Amino acid sequence: MPSINGVSSPAMDYASEAYSANLAKAAQQQKAEQDLALLAEASKSVTPAASSGSYTTTDNLGQNINVNV
C-alpha cells in the first residue's frame, strides 16, 4: 500500500493489515460460497444405491469388503 502524506508509519501498517484482512475475508467467503454450490450440485446426482444399502467394493489391497450405508 502506498504511503499517504501526514499519516504515521504505525497507522499505515494498521491500515495495510486491516485492508489485507478484509481481502482475505472476502476471498474466504467467496470460496465457501463456491464450495457450498459444488456440494449442492453434487448432492443432486447421488443415486439411491450409492447413498444407502449394502454393496461390495475392494480395499487398497484388492480384498473384497462389504459396506453397509
C-alpha positions in Angstrom: 0.0 0.0 0.0 1.5 3.4 -0.9 2.2 5.9 1.8 0.0 8.9 2.5 1.4 12.3 3.5 0.7 13.1 7.1 -0.1 9.6 8.2 2.3 7.9 10.6 4.0 4.6 9.8 2.1 2.7 12.5 -1.2 4.0 11.2 -0.2 2.9 7.7 0.9 -0.5 9.0 -2.5 -0.9 10.7 -4.4 0.2 7.6 -2.4 -2.1 5.4 -3.1 -5.1 7.8 -6.8 -4.2 8.0 -7.1 -4.0 4.2 -5.3 -7.3 3.8 -7.5 -9.0 6.4 -10.6 -7.6 4.6 -9.4 -9.0 1.3 -8.6 -12.4 2.9 -12.1 -12.5 4.4 -13.7 -11.7 1.1 -11.7 -14.4 -0.6 -12.5 -16.9 2.1 -16.3 -16.1 1.9 -16.2 -16.5 -1.9 -14.5 -19.9 -1.7 -17.0 -21.0 0.9 -19.9 -20.0 -1.3 -18.3 -21.9 -4.2 -17.8 -25.0 -2.0 -21.5 -24.9 -0.9 -22.6 -24.5 -4.5 -20.5 -27.5 -5.5 -21.8 -29.6 -2.6 -25.4 -28.7 -3.5 -24.8 -29.7 -7.2 -23.0 -32.9 -6.2 -25.8 -33.9 -3.8 -28.4 -33.7 -6.7 -26.7 -36.5 -8.6 -26.4 -39.0 -5.7 -28.1 -42.3 -6.6 -30.1 -44.3 -4.1 -27.7 -47.3 -4.5 -24.7 -45.1 -3.6 -26.4 -43.4 -0.6 -28.0 -46.4 1.2 -28.0 -50.2 1.2 -25.2 -52.8 1.1 -22.7 -53.1 -1.7 -19.3 -54.7 -2.3 -16.1 -52.8 -3.0 -12.4 -53.5 -2.7 -9.9 -52.1 -0.3 -6.4 -50.8 -1.2 -5.0 -54.4 -1.0 -7.6 -55.7 -3.5 -9.6 -57.6 -1.0 -13.4 -57.6 -1.3 -15.2 -55.8 1.6 -18.9 -55.3 2.2 -20.1 -51.9 3.0 -23.4 -51.1 4.7 -24.5 -47.5 4.4 
